[in-house]
C-alpha cells in the first residue's frame, strides 16, 4: 500500500500571531543582528509568531476536528496584552541553537491559553508537550560562527520605549501550515478570533 506523501499530509502548528507592524520592527532589528551573530537560519519577518502547540503531519481529514477544537477554545478566551521584551538564546552559550525575542505583558493568560490548546488537542490524540512552556518568538536557529556568540549584541534589544511601543493585544489563534523550501514558510489556514461572552 502506498504511503501518503508529505505534501498530502499538512504539517501544522497552533500559534498566537504577531501584528504586521511589530513583525516589521523585529525584522529591522534582526537585520542589524545578522552582522554580529551568524546563524544558519533566520526566520522571515512574516513567519514570526508565538507557538502554542506543534502538531506535526496530519491527514487532511483530521484538520476539521482540530479547527473545531480551536473554535471551542476561542469561544471561552478573552483578549490580553503582550509586548516584545528582551532577547536571549537557548542551548550552549558559546554556540546557541536558537535566538529568540522575549515576551512581557499578560503572560499568565498566554500560558493558560497554551495549556487549553494542549488539553483540547490531547483529547484528539495529539501527545502533550512534556517540557514546561517557555513562551518566546524564534528569530534564528543554529549558530554558525567560529567565535563564541556575542551576548553583548543582545543587550537592549526589544526594550519598550514611549516612541516605539512594542505592545499589542493578542486576540486570536491561528492554525498554520509549514511549507518547506518556501519563503515565507508558514501559511495561515484558519484564524479564529477570541469571543468569550459573545
Secondary structure, 3 states (H helix, E strand, C coil): CCCCCHHHCCEEEEEEECCHHHHHHHHHHHHHHCCCCCEEEECCHHHCEEEEEEEEECCHHHHHHHHHHHHHHHHCCCCEEEEEEEEEEECCCCCCCEEEEEEEECHHHHHHHHHHHHHHHHCCCCCCCCCCCCCCEEEEEEECCCCCCCHHHHCCCCCCECCECCEEEECEEEEEEECCCCCCCEEEEEEEECCCCC
